[in-house]
Amino acid sequence: MTDTATPATRAPDRQPGRPPKRSYARLAADESREDYSLRYAPHSFRRWSPSMVAGTALGGIAYLADFAIGASIVFTYGFTSGFASILCAAAVIFLTGIPIARACAKYGLDMDLITRGAGFGYFGSTLTSLIYASFTFIFFALEGSIMAQAMHQAVGLPVEIGYLVTTLIVIPIVFRGMGALAKVQAWTQPVWLIGLVLPFVVMAFEAPDAWGEFTSFGGTEGAGSGFSWVAFGLGTGVALSLIAQIGEQADYLRFMPAKTEANRRRWNLAVLAAGPGWVVIGAAKQLGGAFLAFVALEAVGKTHALEPIAPQVEALKPWLGSVALPAAALFVVVSQIKINVTNAYSGSLSWSNFFSRVTHRHPGRVWYIFLNLAIALTLMELNMFAALNKLLGFYSNVGIAWIVAVAADLVINKRIGLSPPYIEFKRAYLYAVNPAGFGAMVIASAVSILAFFGLFGEYAQAFSTFIAAGLALASCPLIAWLTRGKYYLARPNPVNGPHVDVDDITATHTCADCDTAYELPDVADCPARSGPVCSLCCSLDSECGDMCRKGEAVGPVMMPVPALPLPPREG
């Protein structure tokens, strides 16, 4: 059977020789690889310090797509409009990222599970799983293209073969999960930091007047150096395509240790830095990438200036001479490995969430790595890099509608009582679809996409992402108010709901299906099993008919006393 789950702690009270009702494939049952991909991350698994989690999460923003995106925006719309676009998009991404990052770190949940409980419902968030999966493979393809370009210039490797190499190289790392990712990010950080800073140090000494010239740059498409509202709107739309990056940050933030009085300051700072804080560095990289591309424009031409490897080489030549190419190539390769292990990892989580709900099967997170990479490789071979602005501009309409709807629920609906004061992600307590968040996203996406394709005129086309954000922000609370918050909870949670006295959240119940002990936030009371069931077994059950939510006259389920974790042994 290829259902998944288990291995927190084996239940001590299972009769010897009696197999569990549900068993899991070997890879799916190994949490050292699975990383609780479809469930709550228990306190027993959150072994890392706040700074370690933050460092690993920030290692994932090493990507050079920022360089290409920033250069593309400024080349197309000029410096003034492009600069304003990048800053505006960064502000929106930062503000929407704060509540999402804090929720993921507090509740130990990834973006998909947060979305379920923040206004979308159990099946309503299925669509957002696809949106998020598409973000990971689009950006994997973009980053892989940049890496292939670097290998082509450095050693003459054909880019088509380079695409395959960039895809295969990440598999062994992503296969091992969070532990391997943390090591890779830590080991490569010094090389990446030196490679990031050095070109700008060289430019400061060798071309001190270049920045002044850059600020009056009118672009390569005739936009001019002055400010244009249309150019500002279009540029912001491209930059906002990165808004779903908060989902990849959340995939790490869910391993943040519990917040205590002792670590409160470090915890808050780590969550802020690793969550929305990525965009501060990201915006600086977009501007820096545009600057390096501008300096290299005359030497390499527009096409190559948009490929990060060429501007890196040109910037390093005054100091490194013939060594500039291998040094730049090393920096690009390291940067792209750092980000693409994150893209592949997050994509496997998202596909796992999607298929577990649709098929009631889960063979393990690692198998979905190959699906995500196959799609990304196809995009690379189709040369998606050539259509960068159009592709990202379209994607941002959907991405921002989703992220803003979730943020609106966390910030507005929960604070005024329209939404439960906690995140409920388990199937047993959720409606299939919650119109508050899901409806807001659909409305905002549909209208903004029509605007993006020019249906409402030039200005609406330019500001389609603003339309998406505004509609999602307004309609999520409005729909929740009109429905009186009815569709958030199908029934109360008697295990660890907000009105339940829980002395120790790390106490466990033994799942009646897989005979494994799980912490209380990961457990539901199940009338079909007449006892506790873990969230994953609940998700994969295809025979219960959702009787806990739909069955008539279902009485209360008698739950056993939760077991407290054993104290650590002395000596």
PARONU-218278 format. One line per 3 residues: their letters; for each residue x, y, z of C-alpha. Coordinates in Angstrom, 3 decimals, decimal comma. Layout:
BEGIN
A> X/Y/Z ~ ...;
This chain:
BEGIN
MTD> 0,000/0,000/0,000 ~ 1,411/3,427/-0,873 ~ -0,374/5,533/1,702;
TAT> 2,005/7,360/3,900 ~ 2,743/8,426/7,338 ~ 4,129/7,301/10,605;
PAT> 7,148/7,373/12,512 ~ 6,927/9,889/15,262 ~ 6,672/7,337/18,032;
RAP> 5,380/3,815/17,916 ~ 2,393/3,280/20,119 ~ 3,405/1,282/23,197;
DRQ> -0,011/-0,256/23,688 ~ -0,392/-2,036/20,360 ~ -0,748/-5,759/20,722;
PGR> 2,369/-7,666/19,583 ~ 1,978/-9,096/16,115 ~ -1,144/-7,068/15,277;
PPK> -0,439/-4,985/12,162 ~ -1,719/-1,408/11,981 ~ -4,830/-0,770/9,904;
RSY> -2,831/1,531/7,646 ~ 0,787/1,031/6,651 ~ 3,077/3,267/4,670;
ARL> 5,604/2,939/1,908 ~ 9,168/2,887/3,234 ~ 10,170/6,275/1,808;
AAD> 6,951/7,935/2,941 ~ 7,370/6,593/6,466 ~ 10,910/7,948/6,846;
ESR> 10,498/11,420/8,314 ~ 14,211/12,146/7,864 ~ 13,276/12,428/4,166;
EDY> 9,563/13,117/4,379 ~ 9,930/16,065/6,801 ~ 6,247/15,833/7,830;
SLR> 5,381/16,967/4,334 ~ 1,591/16,701/4,698 ~ 1,168/17,486/8,345;
YAP> 1,997/19,588/11,366 ~ 5,710/19,685/12,242 ~ 5,834/18,367/15,841;
HSF> 7,903/19,985/18,556 ~ 9,957/16,795/18,804 ~ 11,133/17,380/15,206;
RRW> 11,937/21,082/15,571 ~ 15,517/20,541/16,662 ~ 17,038/23,664/15,100;
SPS> 17,626/27,037/16,764 ~ 15,822/30,147/15,448 ~ 19,058/31,394/13,876;
MVA> 19,708/28,044/12,178 ~ 16,220/27,955/10,667 ~ 16,520/31,585/9,558;
GTA> 19,947/30,995/8,036 ~ 18,700/28,005/6,072 ~ 15,623/29,895/4,877;
LGG> 17,682/32,896/3,778 ~ 20,083/30,587/1,968 ~ 17,218/29,897/-0,401;
IAY> 17,176/33,498/-1,651 ~ 20,611/33,166/-3,249 ~ 18,965/32,961/-6,654;
LAD> 20,048/35,178/-9,533 ~ 16,587/35,479/-11,069 ~ 16,433/38,739/-9,101;
FAI> 19,353/40,002/-11,204 ~ 17,586/39,026/-14,435 ~ 14,185/40,351/-13,312;
GAS> 15,611/43,680/-12,134 ~ 17,609/44,117/-15,337 ~ 14,596/43,220/-17,459;
IVF> 12,376/45,757/-15,644 ~ 14,884/48,620/-15,895 ~ 15,845/47,831/-19,485;
TYG> 12,179/47,805/-20,501 ~ 10,767/50,687/-18,448 ~ 13,790/52,881/-17,643;
FTS> 15,492/53,519/-14,310 ~ 12,993/55,875/-12,656 ~ 9,865/53,815/-13,320;
GFA> 11,761/50,563/-12,763 ~ 13,208/51,715/-9,448 ~ 9,767/52,755/-8,180;
SIL> 8,300/49,437/-9,366 ~ 10,870/47,356/-7,515 ~ 10,433/49,314/-4,264;
CAA> 6,635/49,222/-4,441 ~ 6,554/45,481/-5,063 ~ 9,008/44,912/-2,199;
AVI> 6,761/46,878/0,190 ~ 3,679/44,832/-0,780 ~ 5,565/41,535/-0,470;
FLT> 7,019/42,526/2,913 ~ 3,689/43,574/4,433 ~ 1,769/40,518/3,240;
GIP> 4,597/38,223/4,317 ~ 4,645/39,256/7,982 ~ 1,387/37,577/9,150;
IAR> 1,974/34,488/6,991 ~ 5,512/33,963/8,291 ~ 4,421/34,351/11,905;
ACA> 1,521/31,928/11,469 ~ 3,706/29,256/9,831 ~ 6,369/29,540/12,531;
KYG> 3,846/29,585/15,391 ~ 1,718/26,659/14,240 ~ 4,410/24,526/12,557;
LDM> 2,536/24,428/9,251 ~ 3,509/24,939/5,630 ~ 1,814/27,352/3,242;
DLI> -0,731/24,830/2,011 ~ -1,960/23,965/5,502 ~ -2,073/27,625/6,513;
TRG> -4,150/28,350/3,405 ~ -6,659/25,624/4,329 ~ -7,422/27,239/7,662;
AGF> -7,116/30,856/6,517 ~ -10,281/31,045/4,483 ~ -9,949/28,416/1,744;
GYF> -11,210/25,135/3,205 ~ -9,915/21,606/2,761 ~ -10,420/21,268/-1,011;
GST> -10,449/24,990/-1,702 ~ -6,725/25,120/-1,046 ~ -6,139/22,432/-3,678;
LTS> -6,095/25,122/-6,366 ~ -3,523/27,109/-4,422 ~ -1,340/23,988/-4,228;
LIY> -1,222/24,078/-8,025 ~ -0,462/27,808/-8,018 ~ 2,378/27,239/-5,592;
ASF> 3,684/24,199/-7,488 ~ 3,721/26,280/-10,669 ~ 5,746/28,965/-8,862;
TFI> 8,379/26,387/-7,900 ~ 8,781/24,859/-11,343 ~ 8,635/28,205/-13,194;
FFA> 11,409/29,590/-11,030 ~ 13,351/26,335/-11,072 ~ 13,328/26,608/-14,864;
LEG> 14,365/30,254/-14,730 ~ 17,205/29,584/-12,286 ~ 18,254/26,462/-14,196;
SIM> 18,441/28,474/-17,414 ~ 20,769/30,965/-15,724 ~ 22,987/28,127/-14,478;
AQA> 23,075/26,499/-17,919 ~ 24,089/29,841/-19,460 ~ 26,984/30,051/-16,984;
MHQ> 28,191/26,521/-17,755 ~ 27,963/27,238/-21,475 ~ 30,159/30,325/-21,179;
AVG> 32,603/28,707/-18,754 ~ 33,192/25,310/-20,367 ~ 31,230/25,413/-23,617;
LPV> 28,589/22,928/-22,452 ~ 25,572/23,128/-24,800 ~ 22,720/24,802/-22,950;
EIG> 20,345/21,923/-23,747 ~ 22,657/19,536/-21,900 ~ 23,205/22,184/-19,230;
YLV> 19,458/22,194/-18,525 ~ 19,614/18,470/-17,819 ~ 22,688/18,819/-15,592;
TTL> 21,085/21,609/-13,545 ~ 18,049/19,404/-13,030 ~ 19,855/16,223/-12,020;
IVI> 22,364/17,860/-9,674 ~ 19,782/18,829/-7,041 ~ 18,076/15,441/-6,701;
PIV> 20,424/13,799/-4,147 ~ 20,219/16,869/-1,880 ~ 16,453/17,340/-2,045;
FRG> 15,931/13,599/-1,584 ~ 17,459/13,824/1,907 ~ 15,176/16,611/3,134;
MGA> 15,614/19,486/5,584 ~ 18,789/18,159/7,211 ~ 20,679/18,009/3,908;
LAK> 19,295/21,364/2,765 ~ 20,462/23,037/5,985 ~ 24,010/21,703/5,501;
VQA> 24,193/22,762/1,846 ~ 22,991/26,291/2,640 ~ 25,492/26,668/5,484;
WTQ> 28,498/25,273/3,574 ~ 27,925/27,390/0,475 ~ 27,100/30,668/2,217;
PVW> 30,693/32,088/2,363 ~ 31,305/31,490/-1,363 ~ 27,959/33,040/-2,220;
LIG> 28,497/36,142/-0,063 ~ 31,930/36,813/-1,557 ~ 30,624/36,314/-5,087;
LVL> 27,644/38,590/-4,433 ~ 29,580/41,519/-2,986 ~ 32,836/41,453/-4,991;
PFV> 31,491/42,796/-8,351 ~ 30,049/45,856/-6,617 ~ 33,305/46,476/-4,740;
VMA> 35,181/46,353/-8,054 ~ 32,693/48,764/-9,650 ~ 33,005/51,178/-6,738;
FEA> 36,754/51,488/-7,418 ~ 36,874/51,052/-11,176 ~ 33,701/52,842/-12,324;
PDA> 32,677/55,271/-9,545 ~ 30,588/57,398/-11,929 ~ 28,586/54,475/-13,293;
WGE> 25,797/54,710/-10,728 ~ 25,096/58,336/-11,596 ~ 24,838/57,409/-15,259;
FTS> 22,603/54,467/-14,368 ~ 20,049/56,697/-12,590 ~ 19,429/58,587/-15,839;
FGG> 19,175/55,428/-17,954 ~ 16,072/55,445/-20,154 ~ 16,046/51,737/-20,950;
TEG> 16,609/49,924/-24,215 ~ 13,013/50,029/-25,462 ~ 12,559/53,798/-25,670;
AGS> 10,743/54,217/-22,330 ~ 12,816/57,254/-21,363 ~ 14,382/58,268/-18,063;
GFS> 11,285/59,999/-16,671 ~ 8,502/58,470/-14,591 ~ 5,548/56,816/-16,333;
WVA> 2,507/55,459/-14,499 ~ 1,948/52,780/-17,116 ~ 5,579/51,660/-16,946;
FGL> 5,429/51,719/-13,135 ~ 2,346/49,497/-13,101 ~ 3,731/47,015/-15,595;
GTG> 7,098/46,844/-13,834 ~ 5,471/46,317/-10,454 ~ 3,474/43,439/-11,902;
VAL> 6,662/41,690/-13,007 ~ 8,362/42,227/-9,642 ~ 5,270/40,998/-7,772;
SLI> 5,613/37,596/-9,432 ~ 7,981/36,856/-6,546 ~ 5,234/37,228/-3,934;
AQI> 4,737/33,448/-3,659 ~ 8,357/33,160/-2,437 ~ 6,884/33,464/1,076;
GEQ> 5,646/29,895/0,579 ~ 9,215/28,641/0,195 ~ 10,260/30,619/3,263;
ADY> 7,342/29,028/5,144 ~ 8,552/25,541/4,243 ~ 11,546/26,289/6,477;
LRF> 9,787/28,462/9,056 ~ 7,518/25,590/10,096 ~ 10,580/24,063/11,793;
MPA> 11,049/27,098/14,034 ~ 11,191/26,027/17,709 ~ 8,394/27,047/20,045;
KTE> 8,432/30,686/21,080 ~ 9,310/31,133/24,758 ~ 10,177/34,034/27,040;
ANR> 13,829/33,003/26,813 ~ 14,024/33,057/23,004 ~ 11,284/35,614/22,314;
RRW> 13,508/38,329/20,860 ~ 15,620/35,942/18,771 ~ 12,470/34,137/17,591;
NLA> 10,747/37,344/16,440 ~ 13,873/38,594/14,685 ~ 14,495/35,236/12,990;
VLA> 10,895/34,983/11,745 ~ 10,957/38,550/10,430 ~ 14,299/38,048/8,689;
AGP> 13,567/34,608/7,239 ~ 9,956/35,387/6,352 ~ 9,255/38,779/4,733;
GWV> 12,851/39,916/5,268 ~ 14,003/38,034/2,180 ~ 12,507/40,743/-0,025;
VIG> 14,802/43,448/1,398 ~ 17,777/41,532/0,043 ~ 15,746/40,588/-3,026;
AAK> 14,961/44,198/-3,958 ~ 18,614/45,162/-3,481 ~ 19,620/42,273/-5,765;
QLG> 17,142/43,391/-8,437 ~ 18,598/46,891/-8,443 ~ 22,148/45,539/-8,255;
GAF> 21,515/43,151/-11,127 ~ 20,074/45,968/-13,224 ~ 23,141/48,107/-12,455;
LAF> 25,627/45,399/-13,465 ~ 23,642/44,725/-16,641 ~ 23,694/48,451/-17,474;
VAL> 27,479/48,625/-17,017 ~ 27,963/45,535/-19,225 ~ 25,432/46,604/-21,879;
EAV> 27,858/48,186/-24,320 ~ 30,377/45,328/-24,044 ~ 28,042/42,321/-24,342;
GKT> 24,817/43,633/-25,901 ~ 21,251/43,611/-24,570 ~ 20,567/39,881/-24,841;
HAL> 23,644/38,793/-22,886 ~ 23,358/41,686/-20,427 ~ 20,089/40,143/-19,222;
EPI> 21,887/36,862/-18,493 ~ 23,520/37,306/-15,044 ~ 26,759/35,499/-15,944;
APQ> 27,890/38,081/-18,540 ~ 27,569/41,186/-16,284 ~ 29,337/39,282/-13,491;
VEA> 32,278/38,553/-15,769 ~ 32,499/42,131/-17,047 ~ 32,405/43,514/-13,494;
LKP> 35,197/41,209/-12,274 ~ 37,542/41,607/-15,272 ~ 39,347/44,755/-14,036;
WLG> 40,638/42,881/-10,967 ~ 40,597/39,209/-11,912 ~ 41,409/39,336/-15,618;
SVA> 41,240/35,873/-17,187 ~ 40,079/34,384/-13,874 ~ 36,886/36,464/-14,009;
LPA> 34,976/33,894/-16,072 ~ 35,603/30,831/-13,855 ~ 35,058/32,922/-10,704;
AAL> 31,747/34,267/-12,003 ~ 30,689/30,812/-13,181 ~ 31,415/29,335/-9,743;
FVV> 29,297/32,038/-8,103 ~ 26,405/31,458/-10,497 ~ 26,491/27,670/-10,090;
VSQ> 26,603/27,885/-6,276 ~ 23,786/30,450/-6,240 ~ 21,561/28,378/-8,485;
IKI> 22,116/25,157/-6,539 ~ 21,201/27,000/-3,324 ~ 17,887/28,191/-4,723;
NVT> 16,964/25,203/-6,846 ~ 17,225/22,727/-3,986 ~ 14,598/24,941/-2,312;
NAY> 12,445/25,107/-5,444 ~ 12,553/21,333/-5,869 ~ 11,902/20,701/-2,156;
SGS> 8,961/23,104/-1,947 ~ 7,526/21,762/-5,192 ~ 7,561/18,218/-3,822;
LSW> 5,636/19,404/-0,750 ~ 3,055/21,201/-2,853 ~ 2,453/18,311/-5,251;
SNF> 2,190/15,955/-2,266 ~ -0,538/18,092/-0,755 ~ -2,399/18,288/-4,042;
FSR> -2,364/14,592/-4,919 ~ -3,081/13,361/-1,394 ~ -6,432/15,147/-1,450;
VTH> -7,334/14,256/-5,014 ~ -6,287/10,595/-5,002 ~ -6,282/9,662/-1,285;
RHP> -2,833/8,211/-1,877 ~ 0,614/9,414/-0,922 ~ 3,654/7,385/-1,973;
GRV> 6,016/9,883/-0,349 ~ 7,239/13,412/-0,948 ~ 10,379/12,286/-2,759;
WYI> 8,506/10,851/-5,754 ~ 6,999/14,243/-6,529 ~ 10,476/15,717/-6,842;
FLN> 10,700/13,989/-10,206 ~ 7,340/15,361/-11,383 ~ 8,316/18,906/-10,493;
LAI> 11,721/18,626/-12,128 ~ 10,305/17,064/-15,299 ~ 7,986/20,056/-15,788;
ALT> 10,810/22,499/-15,057 ~ 13,132/20,764/-17,517 ~ 10,456/20,949/-20,216;
LME> 10,094/24,711/-19,660 ~ 13,846/25,158/-19,913 ~ 14,040/23,233/-23,156;
LNM> 11,222/25,440/-24,496 ~ 13,374/28,514/-23,674 ~ 10,976/30,180/-21,243;
FAA> 13,768/32,674/-20,416 ~ 12,952/34,485/-23,668 ~ 9,397/35,278/-22,489;
LNK> 10,361/36,329/-18,962 ~ 8,363/39,560/-18,534 ~ 5,114/38,260/-20,040;
LLG> 5,182/34,987/-18,120 ~ 5,948/36,578/-14,754 ~ 3,498/39,441/-15,306;
FYS> 0,671/36,974/-15,941 ~ 1,611/34,725/-13,006 ~ 1,705/37,597/-10,528;
NVG> -2,023/38,258/-10,972 ~ -2,887/34,840/-9,578 ~ -0,107/34,711/-7,001;
IAW> -0,957/38,044/-5,431 ~ -4,677/37,241/-5,274 ~ -3,886/34,097/-3,281;
IVA> -1,313/35,605/-0,915 ~ -3,320/38,771/-0,190 ~ -6,473/36,728/0,515;
VAA> -4,576/34,624/3,085 ~ -2,979/37,711/4,644 ~ -6,369/39,460/4,817;
DLV> -7,845/36,529/6,707 ~ -4,950/36,401/9,188 ~ -4,839/40,158/9,793;
INK> -8,476/41,236/9,441 ~ -10,876/38,308/9,746 ~ -9,215/36,683/12,733;
RIG> -8,852/39,949/14,610 ~ -12,502/40,955/14,264 ~ -13,829/37,462/15,007;
LSP> -15,040/36,449/11,542 ~ -12,445/33,650/11,437 ~ -11,433/31,229/14,243;
PYI> -8,539/32,547/16,371 ~ -6,276/29,663/15,354 ~ -5,344/27,736/12,190;
EFK> -7,387/24,578/11,673 ~ -5,945/22,434/8,897 ~ -7,405/18,980/9,479;
RAY> -10,012/17,567/7,113 ~ -12,201/16,395/10,014 ~ -13,077/19,966/11,012;
LYA> -13,092/21,862/7,695 ~ -15,680/22,472/5,016 ~ -14,567/21,390/1,565;
VNP> -14,589/24,993/0,318 ~ -14,680/28,237/2,267 ~ -15,979/31,050/0,034;
AGF> -14,210/33,750/2,085 ~ -10,660/33,139/0,909 ~ -11,303/30,889/-2,059;
GAM> -14,008/33,144/-3,480 ~ -11,879/36,237/-2,931 ~ -8,969/34,667/-4,800;
VIA> -11,121/33,519/-7,730 ~ -12,809/36,912/-8,088 ~ -9,553/38,849/-7,813;
SAV> -7,684/36,536/-10,201 ~ -10,421/36,499/-12,839 ~ -10,879/40,281/-12,953;
SIL> -7,140/41,038/-12,877 ~ -6,353/38,519/-15,636 ~ -9,014/40,115/-17,856;
AFF> -7,418/43,467/-17,100 ~ -3,945/42,039/-17,830 ~ -5,088/41,069/-21,329;
GLF> -6,332/44,602/-21,992 ~ -10,100/44,185/-21,635 ~ -10,476/47,310/-19,459;
GEY> -7,982/49,593/-21,153 ~ -4,316/50,539/-20,926 ~ -4,173/51,684/-17,300;
AQA> -6,135/48,721/-15,980 ~ -3,790/46,461/-17,937 ~ -0,755/48,114/-16,381;
FST> -2,205/47,956/-12,870 ~ -3,782/44,498/-13,071 ~ -1,786/43,237/-10,071;
FIA> -3,003/46,195/-7,992 ~ -6,547/45,271/-9,000 ~ -5,896/41,692/-7,866;
AGL> -4,503/42,836/-4,509 ~ -7,287/45,337/-3,875 ~ -10,096/42,937/-4,736;
ALA> -8,628/40,121/-2,626 ~ -8,069/42,434/0,331 ~ -11,622/43,793/0,214;
SCP> -13,600/40,705/-0,766 ~ -12,121/38,235/1,746 ~ -13,482/40,083/4,828;
LIA> -16,651/41,019/2,929 ~ -17,499/37,422/2,025 ~ -16,630/36,255/5,544;
WLT> -18,997/38,923/6,924 ~ -21,793/38,050/4,493 ~ -21,511/34,340/5,391;
RGK> -20,983/35,184/9,102 ~ -17,873/33,041/9,133 ~ -19,998/29,920/8,763;
YYL> -17,644/28,042/6,444 ~ -14,471/28,133/8,512 ~ -15,276/25,210/10,828;
ARP> -17,613/22,345/10,017 ~ -17,602/21,373/13,711 ~ -15,624/22,285/16,857;
NPV> -12,250/20,700/17,532 ~ -12,443/18,931/20,933 ~ -8,793/17,817/20,853;
NGP> -6,896/21,120/20,844 ~ -9,368/23,771/19,738 ~ -9,233/27,281/21,260;
HVD> -11,874/26,429/23,880 ~ -10,179/23,223/25,031 ~ -7,924/23,145/28,079;
VDD> -4,609/21,681/26,939 ~ -1,936/21,432/29,621 ~ 0,834/20,264/27,281;
ITA> 0,579/20,678/23,514 ~ 3,310/18,078/23,043 ~ 1,133/15,347/24,607;
THT> 0,231/12,598/22,144 ~ -2,624/10,387/21,017 ~ -2,117/7,106/19,202;
CAD> -3,690/7,085/15,741 ~ -6,336/4,356/15,431 ~ -5,255/3,741/11,812;
CDT> -1,455/3,699/11,781 ~ -0,796/2,996/15,483 ~ 1,634/5,886/15,757;
AYE> 1,685/8,559/18,449 ~ 1,220/12,148/17,258 ~ 1,148/15,428/19,118;
LPD> -2,300/16,876/19,823 ~ -2,363/19,513/17,032 ~ -1,968/16,674/14,499;
VAD> -4,892/14,584/15,810 ~ -8,660/14,584/15,175 ~ -11,453/12,719/16,911;
CPA> -12,923/10,251/14,431 ~ -16,401/8,673/14,775 ~ -15,596/6,277/11,945;
RSG> -12,680/4,900/13,991 ~ -14,276/5,560/17,393 ~ -11,091/7,228/18,532;
PVC> -8,207/9,493/17,538 ~ -6,829/9,594/14,027 ~ -3,811/11,532/12,741;
SLC> -4,287/14,278/10,159 ~ -2,653/12,294/7,363 ~ -4,686/9,124/7,878;
CSL> -7,743/11,370/7,997 ~ -6,762/12,933/4,658 ~ -6,143/9,588/2,980;
DSE> -9,347/7,898/4,136 ~ -11,583/7,307/1,107 ~ -14,244/5,207/2,844;
CGD> -15,462/7,208/5,834 ~ -17,817/9,392/3,767 ~ -16,877/12,406/5,904;
MCR> -19,331/11,177/8,518 ~ -17,717/13,368/11,169 ~ -18,933/16,438/9,254;
KGE> -21,943/15,124/7,321 ~ -23,329/12,234/9,319 ~ -26,539/12,811/11,217;
AVG> -26,757/12,250/14,957 ~ -23,058/11,493/15,322 ~ -22,393/11,493/19,036;
PVM> -19,233/12,602/20,817 ~ -16,180/10,403/20,422 ~ -14,661/9,141/23,651;
MPV> -10,989/10,083/23,439 ~ -8,352/8,464/25,669 ~ -6,235/10,557/28,005;
PAL> -3,324/11,956/25,966 ~ 0,101/10,603/26,813 ~ 2,812/13,029/27,888;
PLP> 6,266/12,676/26,333 ~ 8,780/10,845/28,493 ~ 11,387/13,056/30,194;
PRE> 14,917/12,736/28,808 ~ 17,034/10,059/30,464 ~ 19,805/11,189/32,765;
G> 23,371/10,087/32,289;
